[in-house]
Amino acid sequence: MILLSGDDDGRAYMFEALSQDPFDWTYNKTTFLDVGDGTVGEIAAADVNNDGYVDVFVPSYNGNQVVVFTFKQATDDLPLVG
């Protein structure tokens, strides 16, 4: 996966390879954050709480916030963060 900040378009994107072939550079693009008008800054990712799942931090400068996502599976009693 590749995570990409759209910067001034107010979005954050995830690109997933459609093939394992190193010569096939086709990807599926998903917008995983849309803050509307404004700037989305540099994305940071790490397992900050040591639960074995990557946490993703996306700053929204105009919204004065950092939106946090996790790759942990959602369960009935624990909604997906984001």
N, CA, C and O atoms as a CHARMM CRD file, in Angstrom:
* protein
*
  328
    1    1 MET  N      0.82300  -1.17600   0.00000 PROA 1      0.00000
    2    1 MET  CA     0.00000   0.00000   0.00000 PROA 1      0.00000
    3    1 MET  C      0.87300   1.24700   0.00000 PROA 1      0.00000
    4    1 MET  O      1.96500   1.27800   0.56800 PROA 1      0.00000
    5    2 ILE  N      0.35500   2.25200  -0.64800 PROA 2      0.00000
    6    2 ILE  CA     0.99300   3.56100  -0.65700 PROA 2      0.00000
    7    2 ILE  C     -0.01900   4.56200  -0.12100 PROA 2      0.00000
    8    2 ILE  O     -1.14400   4.63400  -0.61600 PROA 2      0.00000
    9    3 LEU  N      0.37300   5.33700   0.89200 PROA 3      0.00000
   10    3 LEU  CA    -0.47500   6.39600   1.42500 PROA 3      0.00000
   11    3 LEU  C      0.05000   7.71500   0.88700 PROA 3      0.00000
   12    3 LEU  O      1.25600   7.96000   0.90300 PROA 3      0.00000
   13    4 LEU  N     -0.85600   8.57200   0.40600 PROA 4      0.00000
   14    4 LEU  CA    -0.45700   9.80800  -0.24100 PROA 4      0.00000
   15    4 LEU  C     -1.34300  10.95700   0.21200 PROA 4      0.00000
   16    4 LEU  O     -2.56800  10.83900   0.23900 PROA 4      0.00000
   17    5 SER  N     -0.71500  12.06000   0.56600 PROA 5      0.00000
   18    5 SER  CA    -1.43700  13.28100   0.90500 PROA 5      0.00000
   19    5 SER  C     -1.73800  14.03700  -0.37700 PROA 5      0.00000
   20    5 SER  O     -0.86100  14.22000  -1.22200 PROA 5      0.00000
   21    6 GLY  N     -2.99100  14.47600  -0.51800 PROA 6      0.00000
   22    6 GLY  CA    -3.36900  15.29600  -1.66900 PROA 6      0.00000
   23    6 GLY  C     -3.01800  16.75300  -1.46500 PROA 6      0.00000
   24    6 GLY  O     -3.26900  17.58100  -2.34200 PROA 6      0.00000
   25    7 ASP  N     -2.44100  17.07800  -0.32200 PROA 7      0.00000
   26    7 ASP  CA    -2.01400  18.43100   0.03800 PROA 7      0.00000
   27    7 ASP  C     -3.19400  19.39100  -0.05000 PROA 7      0.00000
   28    7 ASP  O     -4.12200  19.29000   0.75200 PROA 7      0.00000
   29    8 ASP  N     -3.18200  20.31000  -0.99200 PROA 8      0.00000
   30    8 ASP  CA    -4.20600  21.35500  -1.03800 PROA 8      0.00000
   31    8 ASP  C     -5.55200  20.89200  -1.59400 PROA 8      0.00000
   32    8 ASP  O     -6.48400  21.69400  -1.66200 PROA 8      0.00000
   33    9 ASP  N     -5.68400  19.62300  -1.99300 PROA 9      0.00000
   34    9 ASP  CA    -7.00700  19.16800  -2.43500 PROA 9      0.00000
   35    9 ASP  C     -7.84700  18.65400  -1.26900 PROA 9      0.00000
   36    9 ASP  O     -8.99600  18.25900  -1.46500 PROA 9      0.00000
   37   10 GLY  N     -7.28300  18.65400  -0.04800 PROA 10     0.00000
   38   10 GLY  CA    -8.03900  18.28900   1.14300 PROA 10     0.00000
   39   10 GLY  C     -8.31400  16.80800   1.30000 PROA 10     0.00000
   40   10 GLY  O     -9.22000  16.43300   2.04500 PROA 10     0.00000
   41   11 ARG  N     -7.56300  15.95400   0.62400 PROA 11     0.00000
   42   11 ARG  CA    -7.82900  14.51700   0.67700 PROA 11     0.00000
   43   11 ARG  C     -6.55600  13.72600   0.99300 PROA 11     0.00000
   44   11 ARG  O     -5.43600  14.19300   0.78800 PROA 11     0.00000
   45   12 ALA  N     -6.77600  12.51600   1.49800 PROA 12     0.00000
   46   12 ALA  CA    -5.69400  11.54800   1.68100 PROA 12     0.00000
   47   12 ALA  C     -6.10300  10.28800   0.93300 PROA 12     0.00000
   48   12 ALA  O     -7.26700   9.88800   0.95600 PROA 12     0.00000
   49   13 TYR  N     -5.13500   9.66900   0.27100 PROA 13     0.00000
   50   13 TYR  CA    -5.40800   8.53900  -0.60700 PROA 13     0.00000
   51   13 TYR  C     -4.59900   7.31300  -0.19900 PROA 13     0.00000
   52   13 TYR  O     -3.51700   7.41400   0.38000 PROA 13     0.00000
   53   14 MET  N     -5.17000   6.14400  -0.52600 PROA 14     0.00000
   54   14 MET  CA    -4.45800   4.88400  -0.37400 PROA 14     0.00000
   55   14 MET  C     -4.46000   4.20000  -1.74200 PROA 14     0.00000
   56   14 MET  O     -5.50600   4.06000  -2.37700 PROA 14     0.00000
   57   15 PHE  N     -3.29100   3.78200  -2.17900 PROA 15     0.00000
   58   15 PHE  CA    -3.15100   3.05500  -3.43000 PROA 15     0.00000
   59   15 PHE  C     -2.75400   1.61700  -3.10500 PROA 15     0.00000
   60   15 PHE  O     -1.80200   1.37700  -2.36200 PROA 15     0.00000
   61   16 GLU  N     -3.49700   0.66400  -3.67200 PROA 16     0.00000
   62   16 GLU  CA    -3.19800  -0.76600  -3.47700 PROA 16     0.00000
   63   16 GLU  C     -2.88700  -1.39200  -4.82500 PROA 16     0.00000
   64   16 GLU  O     -3.64100  -1.22200  -5.78300 PROA 16     0.00000
   65   17 ALA  N     -1.78800  -2.11000  -4.89900 PROA 17     0.00000
   66   17 ALA  CA    -1.39800  -2.77300  -6.14400 PROA 17     0.00000
   67   17 ALA  C     -2.44400  -3.80900  -6.54100 PROA 17     0.00000
   68   17 ALA  O     -2.95600  -4.54300  -5.69600 PROA 17     0.00000
   69   18 LEU  N     -2.75300  -3.86200  -7.82500 PROA 18     0.00000
   70   18 LEU  CA    -3.71600  -4.83900  -8.32700 PROA 18     0.00000
   71   18 LEU  C     -3.05700  -6.15000  -8.71100 PROA 18     0.00000
   72   18 LEU  O     -3.74200  -7.11000  -9.06500 PROA 18     0.00000
   73   19 SER  N     -1.72300  -6.20100  -8.64500 PROA 19     0.00000
   74   19 SER  CA    -0.98100  -7.39500  -9.04200 PROA 19     0.00000
   75   19 SER  C      0.29800  -7.48900  -8.22300 PROA 19     0.00000
   76   19 SER  O      0.79000  -6.48400  -7.71100 PROA 19     0.00000
   77   20 GLN  N      0.82700  -8.68200  -8.10200 PROA 20     0.00000
   78   20 GLN  CA     2.12700  -8.89200  -7.46800 PROA 20     0.00000
   79   20 GLN  C      3.25600  -8.84400  -8.48800 PROA 20     0.00000
   80   20 GLN  O      4.42800  -8.92600  -8.12200 PROA 20     0.00000
   81   21 ASP  N      2.91200  -8.71100  -9.75900 PROA 21     0.00000
   82   21 ASP  CA     3.89700  -8.64400 -10.83800 PROA 21     0.00000
   83   21 ASP  C      4.66700  -7.32300 -10.73400 PROA 21     0.00000
   84   21 ASP  O      4.05500  -6.25600 -10.78200 PROA 21     0.00000
   85   22 PRO  N      6.00100  -7.37300 -10.59300 PROA 22     0.00000
   86   22 PRO  CA     6.77700  -6.13100 -10.44300 PROA 22     0.00000
   87   22 PRO  C      6.74400  -5.23100 -11.68200 PROA 22     0.00000
   88   22 PRO  O      7.15800  -4.07400 -11.60600 PROA 22     0.00000
   89   23 PHE  N      6.26000  -5.73800 -12.81900 PROA 23     0.00000
   90   23 PHE  CA     6.16700  -4.93600 -14.03200 PROA 23     0.00000
   91   23 PHE  C      4.76700  -4.36500 -14.24900 PROA 23     0.00000
   92   23 PHE  O      4.54200  -3.60000 -15.18700 PROA 23     0.00000
   93   24 ASP  N      3.83400  -4.73900 -13.38300 PROA 24     0.00000
   94   24 ASP  CA     2.45100  -4.24700 -13.48200 PROA 24     0.00000
   95   24 ASP  C      2.25900  -3.14500 -12.44000 PROA 24     0.00000
   96   24 ASP  O      2.16800  -3.42500 -11.24500 PROA 24     0.00000
   97   25 TRP  N      2.19700  -1.89800 -12.89200 PROA 25     0.00000
   98   25 TRP  CA     2.09700  -0.75100 -11.99400 PROA 25     0.00000
   99   25 TRP  C      0.67300  -0.20800 -11.92400 PROA 25     0.00000
  100   25 TRP  O      0.48300   1.00100 -11.78800 PROA 25     0.00000
  101   26 THR  N     -0.33800  -1.08700 -12.01400 PROA 26     0.00000
  102   26 THR  CA    -1.72200  -0.64000 -11.89100 PROA 26     0.00000
  103   26 THR  C     -2.14900  -0.72800 -10.42800 PROA 26     0.00000
  104   26 THR  O     -1.84500  -1.69600  -9.73200 PROA 26     0.00000
  105   27 TYR  N     -2.86000   0.30500  -9.98000 PROA 27     0.00000
  106   27 TYR  CA    -3.26200   0.42000  -8.58500 PROA 27     0.00000
  107   27 TYR  C     -4.72900   0.77400  -8.47700 PROA 27     0.00000
  108   27 TYR  O     -5.30300   1.38500  -9.37900 PROA 27     0.00000
  109   28 ASN  N     -5.32700   0.38700  -7.37200 PROA 28     0.00000
  110   28 ASN  CA    -6.66700   0.82400  -7.01500 PROA 28     0.00000
  111   28 ASN  C     -6.51100   2.01400  -6.07000 PROA 28     0.00000
  112   28 ASN  O     -5.82200   1.91000  -5.05500 PROA 28     0.00000
  113   29 LYS  N     -7.14700   3.15100  -6.39500 PROA 29     0.00000
  114   29 LYS  CA    -7.04900   4.35600  -5.56500 PROA 29     0.00000
  115   29 LYS  C     -8.30100   4.49800  -4.71400 PROA 29     0.00000
  116   29 LYS  O     -9.42100   4.44500  -5.22300 PROA 29     0.00000
  117   30 THR  N     -8.09900   4.68200  -3.39700 PROA 30     0.00000
  118   30 THR  CA    -9.20100   4.90600  -2.46300 PROA 30     0.00000
  119   30 THR  C     -8.94900   6.21300  -1.72800 PROA 30     0.00000
  120   30 THR  O     -7.85200   6.43400  -1.21400 PROA 30     0.00000
  121   31 THR  N     -9.95300   7.07800  -1.67300 PROA 31     0.00000
  122   31 THR  CA    -9.87200   8.28100  -0.85200 PROA 31     0.00000
  123   31 THR  C    -10.33500   7.88700   0.54200 PROA 31     0.00000
  124   31 THR  O    -11.50000   7.53600   0.72600 PROA 31     0.00000
  125   32 PHE  N     -9.43400   7.93800   1.53500 PROA 32     0.00000
  126   32 PHE  CA    -9.82900   7.52000   2.87900 PROA 32     0.00000
  127   32 PHE  C    -10.06500   8.70000   3.81900 PROA 32     0.00000
  128   32 PHE  O    -10.50200   8.51200   4.95400 PROA 32     0.00000
  129   33 LEU  N     -9.77500   9.92200   3.34700 PROA 33     0.00000
  130   33 LEU  CA   -10.10000  11.10900   4.13400 PROA 33     0.00000
  131   33 LEU  C    -10.35800  12.26100   3.18400 PROA 33     0.00000
  132   33 LEU  O     -9.58400  12.49900   2.25700 PROA 33     0.00000
  133   34 ASP  N    -11.44900  12.97500   3.41800 PROA 34     0.00000
  134   34 ASP  CA   -11.78200  14.16400   2.64200 PROA 34     0.00000
  135   34 ASP  C    -12.21400  15.23700   3.62600 PROA 34     0.00000
  136   34 ASP  O    -13.31400  15.17400   4.17600 PROA 34     0.00000
  137   35 VAL  N    -11.35100  16.22200   3.85000 PROA 35     0.00000
  138   35 VAL  CA   -11.65900  17.29000   4.80800 PROA 35     0.00000
  139   35 VAL  C    -12.27400  18.50100   4.12100 PROA 35     0.00000
  140   35 VAL  O    -12.47700  19.53800   4.75300 PROA 35     0.00000
  141   36 GLY  N    -12.57100  18.37800   2.83300 PROA 36     0.00000
  142   36 GLY  CA   -13.14000  19.49500   2.08900 PROA 36     0.00000
  143   36 GLY  C    -12.05600  20.47600   1.70500 PROA 36     0.00000
  144   36 GLY  O    -10.92300  20.08600   1.42000 PROA 36     0.00000
  145   37 ASP  N    -12.40800  21.76200   1.69800 PROA 37     0.00000
  146   37 ASP  CA   -11.41900  22.79000   1.37600 PROA 37     0.00000
  147   37 ASP  C    -10.35600  22.82400   2.45700 PROA 37     0.00000
  148   37 ASP  O    -10.67000  22.76900   3.64600 PROA 37     0.00000
  149   38 GLY  N     -9.13100  22.91300   2.05600 PROA 38     0.00000
  150   38 GLY  CA    -8.05900  22.99100   3.03400 PROA 38     0.00000
  151   38 GLY  C     -6.87700  22.14600   2.64600 PROA 38     0.00000
  152   38 GLY  O     -6.80000  21.61500   1.53800 PROA 38     0.00000
  153   39 THR  N     -5.96300  22.03300   3.57100 PROA 39     0.00000
  154   39 THR  CA    -4.71000  21.33200   3.33500 PROA 39     0.00000
  155   39 THR  C     -4.59500  20.11000   4.22900 PROA 39     0.00000
  156   39 THR  O     -4.78200  20.18600   5.44400 PROA 39     0.00000
  157   40 VAL  N     -4.28200  18.98600   3.60500 PROA 40     0.00000
  158   40 VAL  CA    -3.94500  17.75900   4.32600 PROA 40     0.00000
  159   40 VAL  C     -2.43100  17.65400   4.28600 PROA 40     0.00000
  160   40 VAL  O     -1.83000  17.69300   3.21300 PROA 40     0.00000
  161   41 GLY  N     -1.81700  17.52300   5.45100 PROA 41     0.00000
  162   41 GLY  CA    -0.36000  17.51300   5.52400 PROA 41     0.00000
  163   41 GLY  C      0.24600  16.13900   5.33200 PROA 41     0.00000
  164   41 GLY  O     -0.40800  15.20400   4.87200 PROA 41     0.00000
  165   42 GLU  N      1.51700  16.04100   5.69900 PROA 42     0.00000
  166   42 GLU  CA     2.27500  14.80000   5.54400 PROA 42     0.00000
  167   42 GLU  C      1.71700  13.70600   6.44100 PROA 42     0.00000
  168   42 GLU  O      1.49700  13.91900   7.63300 PROA 42     0.00000
  169   43 ILE  N      1.49300  12.54800   5.86800 PROA 43     0.00000
  170   43 ILE  CA     0.94100  11.40400   6.58200 PROA 43     0.00000
  171   43 ILE  C      2.06400  10.69100   7.32300 PROA 43     0.00000
  172   43 ILE  O      3.15300  10.49900   6.78300 PROA 43     0.00000
  173   44 ALA  N      1.79100  10.30000   8.56200 PROA 44     0.00000
  174   44 ALA  CA     2.74800   9.52300   9.34600 PROA 44     0.00000
  175   44 ALA  C      2.07400   8.21300   9.74200 PROA 44     0.00000
  176   44 ALA  O      0.87000   8.18100   9.99600 PROA 44     0.00000
  177   45 ALA  N      2.85100   7.13400   9.79400 PROA 45     0.00000
  178   45 ALA  CA     2.30000   5.83100  10.15000 PROA 45     0.00000
  179   45 ALA  C      3.28200   5.07800  11.04300 PROA 45     0.00000
  180   45 ALA  O      4.48400   5.04100  10.78100 PROA 45     0.00000
  181   46 ALA  N      2.74100   4.48100  12.10400 PROA 46     0.00000
  182   46 ALA  CA     3.52900   3.66300  13.02200 PROA 46     0.00000
  183   46 ALA  C      2.56500   2.94500  13.95100 PROA 46     0.00000
  184   46 ALA  O      1.41700   3.36300  14.10400 PROA 46     0.00000
  185   47 ASP  N      3.02100   1.87800  14.56600 PROA 47     0.00000
  186   47 ASP  CA     2.23200   1.18300  15.58900 PROA 47     0.00000
  187   47 ASP  C      2.56300   1.84000  16.92800 PROA 47     0.00000
  188   47 ASP  O      3.41000   1.34500  17.67200 PROA 47     0.00000
  189   48 VAL  N      1.90400   2.94200  17.23200 PROA 48     0.00000
  190   48 VAL  CA     2.27000   3.73600  18.40900 PROA 48     0.00000
  191   48 VAL  C      1.77500   3.13800  19.72400 PROA 48     0.00000
  192   48 VAL  O      2.30800   3.46300  20.78500 PROA 48     0.00000
  193   49 ASN  N      0.76300   2.26700  19.67000 PROA 49     0.00000
  194   49 ASN  CA     0.25500   1.68100  20.91400 PROA 49     0.00000
  195   49 ASN  C      0.64500   0.20900  21.06800 PROA 49     0.00000
  196   49 ASN  O      0.13500  -0.48200  21.94900 PROA 49     0.00000
  197   50 ASN  N      1.54600  -0.26400  20.21300 PROA 50     0.00000
  198   50 ASN  CA     2.09100  -1.63200  20.29300 PROA 50     0.00000
  199   50 ASN  C      1.03300  -2.72800  20.30400 PROA 50     0.00000
  200   50 ASN  O      1.17700  -3.73000  21.00500 PROA 50     0.00000
  201   51 ASP  N     -0.04900  -2.53300  19.51400 PROA 51     0.00000
  202   51 ASP  CA    -1.07400  -3.57600  19.42900 PROA 51     0.00000
  203   51 ASP  C     -0.88600  -4.46900  18.20500 PROA 51     0.00000
  204   51 ASP  O     -1.69000  -5.36800  17.95800 PROA 51     0.00000
  205   52 GLY  N      0.18600  -4.21800  17.43400 PROA 52     0.00000
  206   52 GLY  CA     0.46300  -5.03400  16.25800 PROA 52     0.00000
  207   52 GLY  C     -0.18400  -4.51300  14.98600 PROA 52     0.00000
  208   52 GLY  O     -0.06000  -5.14000  13.93400 PROA 52     0.00000
  209   53 TYR  N     -0.87500  -3.37500  15.06000 PROA 53     0.00000
  210   53 TYR  CA    -1.54000  -2.79400  13.89700 PROA 53     0.00000
  211   53 TYR  C     -1.00400  -1.38100  13.65700 PROA 53     0.00000
  212   53 TYR  O     -0.75000  -0.63300  14.60200 PROA 53     0.00000
  213   54 VAL  N     -0.83800  -1.03200  12.39500 PROA 54     0.00000
  214   54 VAL  CA    -0.32000   0.28800  12.04000 PROA 54     0.00000
  215   54 VAL  C     -1.38900   1.34800  12.30300 PROA 54     0.00000
  216   54 VAL  O     -2.55400   1.17000  11.94900 PROA 54     0.00000
  217   55 ASP  N     -0.98000   2.44400  12.92500 PROA 55     0.00000
  218   55 ASP  CA    -1.82800   3.60600  13.14400 PROA 55     0.00000
  219   55 ASP  C     -1.38300   4.67900  12.15800 PROA 55     0.00000
  220   55 ASP  O     -0.18500   4.88000  11.95700 PROA 55     0.00000
  221   56 VAL  N     -2.34900   5.37500  11.53800 PROA 56     0.00000
  222   56 VAL  CA    -2.06400   6.37700  10.51300 PROA 56     0.00000
  223   56 VAL  C     -2.56000   7.72900  11.00200 PROA 56     0.00000
  224   56 VAL  O     -3.69500   7.85400  11.46200 PROA 56     0.00000
  225   57 PHE  N     -1.70100   8.74200  10.89900 PROA 57     0.00000
  226   57 PHE  CA    -2.00100  10.09000  11.37600 PROA 57     0.00000
  227   57 PHE  C     -2.00600  11.04600  10.19100 PROA 57     0.00000
  228   57 PHE  O     -1.02000  11.15000   9.46100 PROA 57     0.00000
  229   58 VAL  N     -3.12700  11.74500  10.00500 PROA 58     0.00000
  230   58 VAL  CA    -3.26700  12.66700   8.87400 PROA 58     0.00000
  231   58 VAL  C     -3.63100  14.04500   9.41200 PROA 58     0.00000
  232   58 VAL  O     -4.72700  14.22200   9.94600 PROA 58     0.00000
  233   59 PRO  N     -2.73400  15.03200   9.28400 PROA 59     0.00000
  234   59 PRO  CA    -3.05600  16.37700   9.76900 PROA 59     0.00000
  235   59 PRO  C     -3.94700  17.13300   8.78400 PROA 59     0.00000
  236   59 PRO  O     -3.71600  17.13000   7.57500 PROA 59     0.00000
  237   60 SER  N     -4.96700  17.77700   9.33900 PROA 60     0.00000
  238   60 SER  CA    -5.82800  18.68100   8.57400 PROA 60     0.00000
  239   60 SER  C     -5.54700  20.08100   9.11000 PROA 60     0.00000
  240   60 SER  O     -6.04400  20.46400  10.17000 PROA 60     0.00000
  241   61 TYR  N     -4.74600  20.83800   8.36900 PROA 61     0.00000
  242   61 TYR  CA    -4.30200  22.13800   8.87000 PROA 61     0.00000
  243   61 TYR  C     -5.45400  23.11800   9.05100 PROA 61     0.00000
  244   61 TYR  O     -5.53200  23.78800  10.08100 PROA 61     0.00000
  245   62 ASN  N     -6.34700  23.21300   8.07300 PROA 62     0.00000
  246   62 ASN  CA    -7.45000  24.16400   8.18800 PROA 62     0.00000
  247   62 ASN  C     -8.45300  23.73000   9.24800 PROA 62     0.00000
  248   62 ASN  O     -9.12200  24.57100   9.84800 PROA 62     0.00000
  249   63 GLY  N     -8.56500  22.44300   9.48100 PROA 63     0.00000
  250   63 GLY  CA    -9.45400  21.93200  10.51900 PROA 63     0.00000
  251   63 GLY  C     -8.82300  21.94300  11.89500 PROA 63     0.00000
  252   63 GLY  O     -9.48500  21.66500  12.89600 PROA 63     0.00000
  253   64 ASN  N     -7.52700  22.26800  11.94300 PROA 64     0.00000
  254   64 ASN  CA    -6.78500  22.31100  13.20000 PROA 64     0.00000
  255   64 ASN  C     -6.92200  20.99600  13.97700 PROA 64     0.00000
  256   64 ASN  O     -7.19800  20.98600  15.17700 PROA 64     0.00000
  257   65 GLN  N     -6.72000  19.88900  13.25300 PROA 65     0.00000
  258   65 GLN  CA    -6.86100  18.57500  13.88100 PROA 65     0.00000
  259   65 GLN  C     -5.94900  17.56100  13.20300 PROA 65     0.00000
  260   65 GLN  O     -5.46000  17.78000  12.09500 PROA 65     0.00000
  261   66 VAL  N     -5.73500  16.46200  13.88400 PROA 66     0.00000
  262   66 VAL  CA    -5.04700  15.30700  13.31800 PROA 66     0.00000
  263   66 VAL  C     -6.03400  14.15400  13.38100 PROA 66     0.00000
  264   66 VAL  O     -6.52200  13.80500  14.45600 PROA 66     0.00000
  265   67 VAL  N     -6.33000  13.56300  12.22600 PROA 67     0.00000
  266   67 VAL  CA    -7.26700  12.44400  12.14600 PROA 67     0.00000
  267   67 VAL  C     -6.44500  11.15800  12.23200 PROA 67     0.00000
  268   67 VAL  O     -5.44200  11.00500  11.53400 PROA 67     0.00000
  269   68 VAL  N     -6.88000  10.23500  13.09600 PROA 68     0.00000
  270   68 VAL  CA    -6.13300   9.00400  13.34300 PROA 68     0.00000
  271   68 VAL  C     -6.94000   7.80900  12.83900 PROA 68     0.00000
  272   68 VAL  O     -8.13500   7.69000  13.11000 PROA 68     0.00000
  273   69 PHE  N     -6.26700   6.93100  12.10500 PROA 69     0.00000
  274   69 PHE  CA    -6.85700   5.69600  11.59800 PROA 69     0.00000
  275   69 PHE  C     -6.02100   4.53000  12.11000 PROA 69     0.00000
  276   69 PHE  O     -4.86700   4.70000  12.50100 PROA 69     0.00000
  277   70 THR  N     -6.62300   3.34300  12.10100 PROA 70     0.00000
  278   70 THR  CA    -5.89000   2.13000  12.43500 PROA 70     0.00000
  279   70 THR  C     -6.21500   1.06000  11.40400 PROA 70     0.00000
  280   70 THR  O     -7.28900   1.07900  10.80100 PROA 70     0.00000
  281   71 PHE  N     -5.29900   0.13300  11.20100 PROA 71     0.00000
  282   71 PHE  CA    -5.54200  -0.99500  10.30800 PROA 71     0.00000
  283   71 PHE  C     -6.12400  -2.18600  11.06900 PROA 71     0.00000
  284   71 PHE  O     -6.31500  -3.25800  10.49400 PROA 71     0.00000
  285   72 LYS  N     -6.40500  -2.00300  12.35300 PROA 72     0.00000
  286   72 LYS  CA    -7.00100  -3.06500  13.15600 PROA 72     0.00000
  287   72 LYS  C     -8.42500  -3.33200  12.67000 PROA 72     0.00000
  288   72 LYS  O     -9.16800  -2.40500  12.34900 PROA 72     0.00000
  289   73 GLN  N     -8.79000  -4.60300  12.62200 PROA 73     0.00000
  290   73 GLN  CA   -10.13900  -4.98200  12.20600 PROA 73     0.00000
  291   73 GLN  C    -11.17600  -4.43300  13.17600 PROA 73     0.00000
  292   73 GLN  O    -10.98000  -4.48100  14.39100 PROA 73     0.00000
  293   74 ALA  N    -12.26400  -3.91800  12.65300 PROA 74     0.00000
  294   74 ALA  CA   -13.36500  -3.45100  13.50000 PROA 74     0.00000
  295   74 ALA  C    -14.10400  -4.67300  14.05800 PROA 74     0.00000
  296   74 ALA  O    -14.24600  -5.68900  13.37700 PROA 74     0.00000
  297   75 THR  N    -14.56900  -4.56100  15.29400 PROA 75     0.00000
  298   75 THR  CA   -15.39000  -5.60100  15.90400 PROA 75     0.00000
  299   75 THR  C    -16.72200  -4.98000  16.30400 PROA 75     0.00000
  300   75 THR  O    -16.89700  -3.76400  16.21400 PROA 75     0.00000
  301   76 ASP  N    -17.65000  -5.80500  16.74100 PROA 76     0.00000
  302   76 ASP  CA   -18.95700  -5.30300  17.13200 PROA 76     0.00000
  303   76 ASP  C    -18.87200  -4.32900  18.29900 PROA 76     0.00000
  304   76 ASP  O    -19.66100  -3.38700  18.37500 PROA 76     0.00000
  305   77 ASP  N    -17.92900  -4.54300  19.20600 PROA 77     0.00000
  306   77 ASP  CA   -17.83800  -3.68600  20.39100 PROA 77     0.00000
  307   77 ASP  C    -16.78400  -2.59400  20.25500 PROA 77     0.00000
  308   77 ASP  O    -16.66100  -1.75000  21.14300 PROA 77     0.00000
  309   78 LEU  N    -16.01300  -2.59000  19.15400 PROA 78     0.00000
  310   78 LEU  CA   -14.97500  -1.58100  18.97900 PROA 78     0.00000
  311   78 LEU  C    -15.03400  -1.06600  17.53700 PROA 78     0.00000
  312   78 LEU  O    -14.55300  -1.73300  16.62100 PROA 78     0.00000
  313   79 PRO  N    -15.62900   0.13200  17.33200 PROA 79     0.00000
  314   79 PRO  CA   -15.70900   0.66600  15.97000 PROA 79     0.00000
  315   79 PRO  C    -14.33900   1.05400  15.43600 PROA 79     0.00000
  316   79 PRO  O    -13.42500   1.35500  16.20400 PROA 79     0.00000
  317   80 LEU  N    -14.20100   1.04600  14.10800 PROA 80     0.00000
  318   80 LEU  CA   -12.96900   1.46300  13.46500 PROA 80     0.00000
  319   80 LEU  C    -12.74300   2.94500  13.73300 PROA 80     0.00000
  320   80 LEU  O    -13.66000   3.75500  13.59500 PROA 80     0.00000
  321   81 VAL  N    -11.53400   3.29100  14.11200 PROA 81     0.00000
  322   81 VAL  CA   -11.19100   4.68600  14.40800 PROA 81     0.00000
  323   81 VAL  C    -10.96500   5.40200  13.10000 PROA 81     0.00000
  324   81 VAL  O    -10.42500   4.81700  12.16000 PROA 81     0.00000
  325   82 GLY  N    -11.36600   6.65200  13.01900 PROA 82     0.00000
  326   82 GLY  CA   -11.06300   7.41900  11.82900 PROA 82     0.00000
  327   82 GLY  C    -12.04900   8.49700  11.56700 PROA 82     0.00000
  328   82 GLY  O    -11.91700   9.23000  10.58600 PROA 82     0.00000
